[in-house]
Amino acid sequence: MRRLPLVIILAILAACSEYSTTTTYHVKSLDITPPKRFMAGAETVDITPPPGYLPRSGYATWSTMGEGFRTRLYTRVYYLRDNDGDSQLIVQTDLASGSRILHTKLGETLAKHTDINTSNLTITATHSHSAPGQILGSQFYNKHISHKSGFASGYFDFLIEQISTAAIKAYKEQRPAKLATGKIDVWGQTRNRSIQAHIENKNVRNKSTADNRTFHRINPSLYMVRIDGLTENNQYEPMAAFASFSIHGTALPQQETLFNADVWAYIHKDWEQFVNRTYQPSQAVHVSAFEGTHGDVAPASRFGMLGYIEARRIGQGIAKKP
């Protein structure tokens, strides 16, 4: 397994993104002596909101209140520190989107206890449309992301507490590790939901809207970063993995009333079960994925069959590829 510097990891993540709106803030971090080897830590925390408290986001005026949950929502954090002492925290969330204000507040909180601050912190999201919203730095989006408006300050504070606690634990429990990256194309599980708009792009020469193009004019690339940690027996075993893939979390209909991670829930669980079954690690593994390029890449659900059966079929179809 080839070890890669953090700058390459960040380049891989950037390649998975269509655009970035991240603002960098510089906060004084702790003065910590760099380790002599690559270090990593990972942790998982529950971020499921209480029933009836927040609306599901992503469907604007067609949204519904989250009356409970079908699958719990989680955040996974991945702390990485290379031989030169450069560190990075990757935060994967089962939320509809990232949040500039969440990024800023979390960075300020972590700077008090770790070597992480807003300048070396990345927050990602699965973009499940059945996750809560109202935690964004823009009141425009807080108003239009669901059928309710306003900033959910209580849930925001809950997120800061949960995520920072997990990040600090991952930081304190870091251990020597190895890292590897990989890429595979996944076809048949996604479709271009706006092929008519797509062909209007000036760089698209083929103006056909034939059915097969709906399933080919997408981004099929799934990127993964795998982290193996050193155990007390001086052996490396799977510790964590995170991936980027392009698909909207919309395999469930807008009328759904339960919070859930949509297709991502099955991707995460199947990967976790595969690692545990195959490698039988001595410690818990933390495995997740988040949305890469956004665009119009939607789940390739069968006509008229949006729901949990389709979310599971598509999620497990993606999970078995890597």
ABEGO torsion letter per residue (X at the ends): XBBBBAAAAAAAAAAABABBABBBBBBBBBBBBBBABBBBBBBBBBABBBBGABBBBGAEAABBBBAEBABBBBBBBBBBBBAAGBBBBBBBBBBABBBAAAAAAAAAAAAAABABBAAABBBBBAGBAABBBGABABAAAAAAABABBEBBAAAAAAAAAAAAAAAAAAAAABBBBBBBBBBBBBBGABBBABAAAAAABAABABABABAAAAAABBBABBBBBBBBBBBAAGBBBBABBBBBBBBBBAABBAABABBBAEAAAAAAAAAAAAAAAAAGBABBBBBBBBBBBBEABBBBBBBGABEAAAAAAAAAAAAAAX
